[in-house]
Structures are given as structure tokens and as C-alpha cells.
Amino acid sequence: MAQQAVRRARRVFGKSAGLWRGLLLSVAATVAMVVLFALIISFFDVQDGLIRVVNQLIKVGAIFLGVSIAVPRGDSGGIRRGALLGLLYMGVGVLVYALLSRQMFSRLGYLTDVLMGIAAGGLSGMLLGSLKAK
């Protein structure tokens, strides 16, 4: 009985640790890609529309990268864990943006960003979780 509890705790905490590692990787990748993109913008004249598109692609790419750490191949809970990572990532991003920019962004804008993160994370988790286990 005690061995089963220990195994179950290892599974739960192991998955939780993977989720946090994935979130940290997503945030680190975002910072690196934003800095790189800022350098590119400083050398070229880039339109606002392109900046918005690239920012969204950076977010989706970072979420996919984080989900690739958080969701093991062949995992049946990939959609749920990926969506959770997307929610946490976008929640952190929205909070940091609101604190740093001190600009009023519409609630609809925040909501669509969070929903996009959940969708990107869920789809990434579904894709990665459906791959055959190694």
C-alpha cells in the first residue's frame, strides 16, 4: 500500500515538475526571441502589423517549446497539461505586460491572448501526446 502511494506521488510530482520546467523554458525562450526580434527591428523599418504577427508567433512557438518538455510522448493527458501550460504562460505574460507597460489594454485583448495560449498549449499537447512513446 505504501509503495503504491510513493509511486503515485512520484508520477504526480514528476508531471508537475515537467510542467514548471516547461513554463520556465517558455518564458526564457520568449525573452530570447523578443530580444533578438528587437535587434532586428532596430536595423530595419518594420511595420506595426508585422510586429504584432511576429509577437504572436513568438508566443505560440514558446508555448510549443514548453509543452514539448511538459508532455511526454504517448501521454494521455497531453491536451490538459498543454492547455494548462498555455494558460500559465499567458497569465504570466499578461501580468508582466500589465505591470511593465502601465498601459490599459482591453479586457477583450487580454482574454483573447489567454484563450490563444490555452488553444496553442492544448493543440501542442495533443500533437506531442499522440506521438508514440520512445
Buried (B, 14 or more C-beta within 10 A) or exposed (E): EEEEEEEEEEEEEEBEEBBBEBBEBBBEBBEEBBEEBEEEEEEEEEEEEEEEEBBEEBBBBBBBBBBBBBBBEEBEEBBBBBBBBBBBBBBBBBEEBEEEEEEEEEEEEBEEBBEBBBBBBBBBBBBBBBEEEE
